[in-house]
Amino acid sequence: MGRPRAKLDQQEQALLVEQRLACEPPGILRERLMAVSHGLKGELSLDEIAQAIGRSRATIQTWFDAFRQGGVSGLCSVAYHERGAKSLLTQEAAKELRKKLAKGSFRRAEDAREWLHQRFGIEAKTNTVLKWLGKFAARLKVVRPRHPQSSDAHRYEFRQQLARRIYKALRESGDRLKGRPLRVWVADEGRFGLQPCLRRAWVTRGVRAHKSSRCEYDWLYVWAALQVGGAGSEFFYSEQADKETSGVFLKQISQRDPYAVHVVIWDGAGFHPSGADSRVPDNVVLVKQPPYSPELNPVEKLWDMLRDGLCNRRWKSLDHLEEQMTRWLKGFWQSPRQISSLIGQGWLLLQTNVCSAPFIPIK
């Protein structure tokens, strides 16, 4: 028979533990209060409490001893690293490491280890650095190109002021659109050709992965528009990308609901007509996103998904490629849920929700 456990609530602070636990945010102090709460209830053994909290039995015992001697204040004052070795990663080094990770400065954990050694003189093993990277929620991701003139400030302002831009563009269009329902779209075009797009594939160990490829430079353009907060999608194929083709695509969007006002958000490509261009239908209003900011447009996600669906394959002709693209894109005009998954529930839907009512110009 084991030794009976000493009384845990020697300071008579069981009620205080529950009160602090009810308002304590996630963190080490909440873990300590949760462990003591389990101990006060007496329903779990020490090992079961340790497993539930995710700490060692010795750590739970240390927290219990501190609570017996000093109550809640004694529990909160237990030093976090008192039972382990002091971390090699100083507070200053951790701060600088977070900044480097935010910029994607390291290709390998070994690169981060060498930088820590050169910058702060920290001698750590690669496995230790991997644990630090995991602690900072770092992940190995594919680096995407970004134009040097791309501006974080412009992207932030666009996310915050999109509704104002839409209303400004509507006011400039005059009274002809007054009282009509609004449809907000995000649109873009992508180029796809016979030269295959290669992606990773599962291959037997020790075998090189090869795919049949040929250097052919025939391609076609796919135009796509997704309705924000709605179930609409429009697609269009063309052999070139110019203002005439852009106008044809805008006309296709406008005919989706001829009485409605269609606000189309897309980039400022040179072959995209402006609002004063005669190619723009009367019930279409254009809003231009900041330059060099493709991440603001959910259609860019669609192109990535489409390329994943078409990758590692050789196409006999553009007709064959178009047939496969149509088969893949078919789900988007048949299933509104797929459109919602691309647009999400973030800033774009929030900003365009204020435009759901019929447009009434602001004087």
N, C-alpha and C positions, 0 to 999 in steps of 0.2 A: 504494500500500500504506500502510495507516494506521500510526501510531506504536504500537509494542508497549506493552502495558499494564505499568506498574511492578508489581513483586512486592507482592501485597496483604498477605500475612502476614509482615511484617517483624519483628513482635514474637514470632513463634512461639506464637500463641495460638489456632490453629485448633480444637484440642480444647476449649478453654475456651468458644469460641463455641457449639459444639454442645451442651455441657453447660448453658450458660445458656439456650439456645433451648428445651431440653427442658422447662424449668420456668418460663419467663417467661410471665406472663399476657398476654392481649391488650392492646395499647397501642403507643405510639410506640417503646419500647425493643425490643419484639418485632419490629416492622417493621425496625428497624435491624439487629438480629441476623439476621433472615431475608435481608435484602439482602446482608449480608456473607457469609452462608452460601452463597448463590448465587454470589457472586463467588469464593469459595474453591474451589468445585467447578469453575468455569470452563466450565460447559456453556451459559451464556447470555451474550449480549452486554450491554453497559451499557443499551442501549435496551430490551432484553427484560426485564431485571431491573426497570427503572423501570416498565414496563407491568405486570409481575406484582405489584409491591408497591403500585402506584397512586400513585407519586410522580414528580416530574420527574427528568430525567436529571441536572440540576445538583445536586439534593438527594442522589441516590445517590452522585454523585462526592464531595460534601462528606463523607458518611458514610465512604466508602472512605479519603479522606485522613486523617480523624480516626483511623480504625483503624490505618492505617500508622504514624502518629506515636505514638499512645498506647495501642494495643491496645483491649481491651474497655472499660477505664475511660475512655479517650479518646473512644470511640464513644458511651458513655452520657452524657458530659458536654457533648456538642454542644448549644448553646442551641436550643430549639425554634423560636423566631422570628428566628433570626439572619439569615436571608435574606429576611425579609419585614418589612413595616411592623408596628409594634406595634398590637395590637388596641385599638380605641376602647372596647370593653366591658371595664371594670375587673372585678376579682374580686368586689367588693362589689355592683356593678350586676348582674353575672351571677347572683349568689345571690338578690338581690331579684327579678330577672326570673323565675327559676324558681318562686319562691313565687307570683308573680302569675299565671303560666301554670297552676299547679296549681289555682288558684281560678277559672280561666276569666274573667279580668278584661278581656281584650281582644277586641273584635269584629273588628278589622282590624289588619293590620301597622302601618298608619298610627297607630292608637291606641297601640300599643306604642312607636313612634318618638317620639310626642309625650310620652308618660310618661317615657321615658329622658331626653329633653331637659329637662323640667321638674324631674325628681327628681335627676338627676346631671349635667345640663348637657352631655350627649353629643349632638354634632351628627353624625347618621348619615343616610344615604339609606335610603329604604324598602326597596330591594333588599338593602342590607346587613343591615337588621333581619330581613328574610325569611330570610337565611342563618343568622342567630343563632337564629331560631325553629326552623329545620330542624335545627341542631346540637343543640338541646335536645329533639328528637323531638316538637315541638309539631305538632298537627294541628287543622284547623278542623272542629269537631264541633258537632252540635246540642245546645244546652243543655237539660237536662231539669229540670223543677221539683222542688224538694225542700222539704218542710215545715220551718219554722224550728225545730220541736221534734225534728227527726230527730237522732239521736245516733250519731256514729262509734264511740264507746266501746261502746255497746250492740250495734252490728253486729259489732264485733270480738269481743266476748265471746260472742255467739251463734255465730259461726263456730268459735271455739275450744272451746266447751262444749256443742255440740249433742248429742254422744253422752251426756254426763251428764244433760242435760235429758230425753232419751228414756228412759234407765234410771230416772230419778226418776219420770217419768209412768207407767212400767210398774209400778214398785213400788207406787205409790199405787193402781193398779187392782186389787191383791189377788192371791191365788193362783189365781184362776180361769183366768188366762192362762199359767200356769206350763207350760214345756215346749213351747209352740206355736212354729212358725216365724214369723219376722217379715217383714213387708212394709212398707217405708217409702215414703211418697208425699209429693209436694208438690202442693198444690191451690190453685186460685184461680178467680175468676169474672170475666167481662168483659161489658160491655154493648155491643151492636151494634144500629144502627138504620138507618132508611131515608135519613137525611141522610148523603150520601157523605163519605168520608174522602179528602182531597185530598193527593196526593204529587207530587213532581217527575216530569216526563215530557219525552222528547226532542221538540223542536218546531223547525221551520224558523226560522232567524234572521230577526228582524223581525216575527214573527207572535206575537200574544198567545195564550196557551193558555187555553182555556175548556172547562169541563165542565158539562153540564146538571145542574141541582140544583134541589131544591124543599125548602121548609121544612116537613118532616113530622117529627113527634116520636114515631113509633111505634118501639119497640125490643123486643129480647128479650135474655135473658141466656144466656151459654154458660158452663158449669161444666167445668173440666178438672182431671184429676189424672194426674200422671206418676210412675211407679214409679222410685225411685232405685236404680241398679244392676241394674235388671231390664228386662223387655220389656213391662210393662203400661202401659196408658193407659185412662182412662175419661172419657167426655164426656156432657154432659147439657144439654138446652135447657129453659128455663123462661120464663114471662112475668113473674115477679117474683123478687126476692131477699129472702127472709125465713128465719126459723129453721125453718119447716116444710119449705121447699125445701132448705135446707142438710141437714136430716135425711134427706130422700129421697136426696140425692146421696151422703151418707155410707153409707147402706144399700146403694146400688149398688156402692160401693167394697168394702164388707164382704162382699158376695156374690161378689166375684171369686174369693175362696178362703175359704169360711166357717170353716174350721178355723184359719186363720192369724190372727195378730195384725197389724192394719193401723194403723201409726202415720202420722197425717196431719198434715203441717206446713202451716199457712196463717196468714193474718194475723188480727188481733183485731177484725175488723169486728163491728158490733153485732148483725148477723143471723147470726153464726156461733155455734152453741150451745157451751156449755162442757162439760167432761168429766162434770159431774154431771147434765146435762140428759138427760131420758128419751128424747129424740130420737136420741141418740148410740147406735149399736149396741153390744152387749156386747163385740165383738171389735175395736172401734175405740178408739184412744188418740190424743188430740189434743195437739199441741205448737204453742204460739203463738209466732210470730216477733216481733221487736221492732216497735213502732209506727213508721209512716212510713218503712219500709225495703223498698219493693217490689223493689229490686235483689237481695235475698236469695232471691227466689223465681224459679226458672227459667221458670215458667209465664208470667211477664211478658214474656219473650222470645217465647213462642208468640203472645201477643196482638199484639205488634209485627209479627211475620211474617204473621199472619193479616190484619191491617189493610193491610199492603203487598199481599197477594194480592187484597184486595177493593177497593182504592182506585180513585178516579177513575171509578167506575161508578155508574149510577143503577139502583136496584132497584124493580121493579114492586110488590112486596109483601114482607111478612116471610117468607112461604113461599118466595118466590124467593131471598131472602137466605139463609134457612136451607139451602136446597138447595145453594147455592154454597159455604157454609161447610162443609157435610158433605162435599162433594167435595174441598175443600182439606184438611180434617182427616183424611180417610180414610187418608192416607199414614202418619199417626202410629200408628194401631192396626194397620197392616199391616207397618210397617217399624220394628223396634226400634232400628235405627241412627239414625233421626231423633230418637228420644227421647234416646239417648246424646249426640247432638250438642248438644242443649239443656242437658243437665245437666253435660256435660263431665267432666273428670278432676280437678276441684279439691277445695276444702274439703268440699263437701257429700258427695261420694262417699267421701272419706277418713273423715269423721266417722260416716257410716252403715255403713261396712264393718265396724266393730266390733260392729254389731248384726245381723250376718248369721246368727249361730247362734241356735238356739231360746232363748227368754227363760227364764232362771233367776233368780228374785228374789234380790237380795243382802241378806243379813240385817244 
